[in-house]
Amino acid sequence: MKTIEELKTRIKELSKLAVDLRQKASEVYLTNQEQAKQFRQQAREASKRCQVLIQELKRQ
Protein backbone atom coordinates (compact mmCIF):
# COMPACT_ATOMS: atom_id res chain seq x y z
CA MET A 1 0.00 0.00 0.00
CA LYS A 2 1.27 3.45 -0.87
CA THR A 3 1.60 6.37 1.46
CA ILE A 4 -0.88 9.22 1.33
CA GLU A 5 1.69 11.56 -0.24
CA GLU A 6 2.54 9.00 -2.94
CA LEU A 7 -1.16 8.57 -3.72
CA LYS A 8 -1.71 12.32 -3.95
CA THR A 9 1.29 12.72 -6.24
CA ARG A 10 0.17 9.90 -8.51
CA ILE A 11 -3.40 11.26 -8.62
CA LYS A 12 -2.07 14.64 -9.75
CA GLU A 13 0.12 12.99 -12.40
CA LEU A 14 -2.75 10.93 -13.79
CA SER A 15 -5.11 13.88 -13.76
CA LYS A 16 -2.63 16.02 -15.69
CA LEU A 17 -2.03 13.17 -18.13
CA ALA A 18 -5.77 12.82 -18.78
CA VAL A 19 -6.12 16.55 -19.43
CA ASP A 20 -3.09 16.58 -21.73
CA LEU A 21 -4.39 13.61 -23.71
CA ARG A 22 -7.82 15.19 -24.13
CA GLN A 23 -6.16 18.38 -25.35
CA LYS A 24 -4.05 16.42 -27.86
CA ALA A 25 -7.20 14.67 -29.07
CA SER A 26 -8.85 18.02 -29.68
CA GLU A 27 -5.81 19.32 -31.53
CA VAL A 28 -5.50 16.39 -33.93
CA TYR A 29 -9.21 15.64 -34.41
CA LEU A 30 -9.59 17.49 -37.72
CA THR A 31 -6.51 15.92 -39.28
CA ASN A 32 -6.45 12.43 -37.73
CA GLN A 33 -9.66 11.19 -36.13
CA GLU A 34 -8.27 7.73 -35.41
CA GLN A 35 -5.38 9.14 -33.40
CA ALA A 36 -7.80 11.48 -31.61
CA LYS A 37 -9.89 8.45 -30.69
CA GLN A 38 -6.81 6.72 -29.26
CA PHE A 39 -5.91 9.82 -27.23
CA ARG A 40 -9.45 9.99 -25.82
CA GLN A 41 -9.31 6.30 -24.88
CA GLN A 42 -5.98 6.79 -23.12
CA ALA A 43 -7.44 9.81 -21.29
CA ARG A 44 -10.41 7.70 -20.12
CA GLU A 45 -8.06 5.00 -18.84
CA ALA A 46 -5.96 7.56 -16.96
CA SER A 47 -9.13 9.03 -15.45
CA LYS A 48 -10.28 5.61 -14.32
CA ARG A 49 -6.92 4.88 -12.67
CA CYS A 50 -7.09 8.29 -11.03
CA GLN A 51 -10.55 7.52 -9.61
CA VAL A 52 -9.33 4.20 -8.23
CA LEU A 53 -6.50 5.97 -6.44
CA ILE A 54 -8.87 8.60 -5.07
CA GLN A 55 -11.03 5.83 -3.61
CA GLU A 56 -7.96 4.21 -2.09
CA LEU A 57 -6.96 7.58 -0.61
CA LYS A 58 -10.43 7.96 0.94
CA ARG A 59 -10.13 4.53 2.58
CA GLN A 60 -6.93 5.49 4.37
C-alpha positions in Angstrom: 0.0 0.0 0.0 1.3 3.5 -0.9 1.6 6.4 1.5 -0.9 9.2 1.3 1.7 11.6 -0.2 2.5 9.0 -2.9 -1.2 8.6 -3.7 -1.7 12.3 -3.9 1.3 12.7 -6.2 0.2 9.9 -8.5 -3.4 11.3 -8.6 -2.1 14.6 -9.7 0.1 13.0 -12.4 -2.8 10.9 -13.8 -5.1 13.9 -13.8 -2.6 16.0 -15.7 -2.0 13.2 -18.1 -5.8 12.8 -18.8 -6.1 16.6 -19.4 -3.1 16.6 -21.7 -4.4 13.6 -23.7 -7.8 15.2 -24.1 -6.2 18.4 -25.4 -4.0 16.4 -27.9 -7.2 14.7 -29.1 -8.9 18.0 -29.7 -5.8 19.3 -31.5 -5.5 16.4 -33.9 -9.2 15.6 -34.4 -9.6 17.5 -37.7 -6.5 15.9 -39.3 -6.5 12.4 -37.7 -9.7 11.2 -36.1 -8.3 7.7 -35.4 -5.4 9.1 -33.4 -7.8 11.5 -31.6 -9.9 8.4 -30.7 -6.8 6.7 -29.3 -5.9 9.8 -27.2 -9.4 10.0 -25.8 -9.3 6.3 -24.9 -6.0 6.8 -23.1 -7.4 9.8 -21.3 -10.4 7.7 -20.1 -8.1 5.0 -18.8 -6.0 7.6 -17.0 -9.1 9.0 -15.5 -10.3 5.6 -14.3 -6.9 4.9 -12.7 -7.1 8.3 -11.0 -10.5 7.5 -9.6 -9.3 4.2 -8.2 -6.5 6.0 -6.4 -8.9 8.6 -5.1 -11.0 5.8 -3.6 -8.0 4.2 -2.1 -7.0 7.6 -0.6 -10.4 8.0 0.9 -10.1 4.5 2.6 -6.9 5.5 4.4 
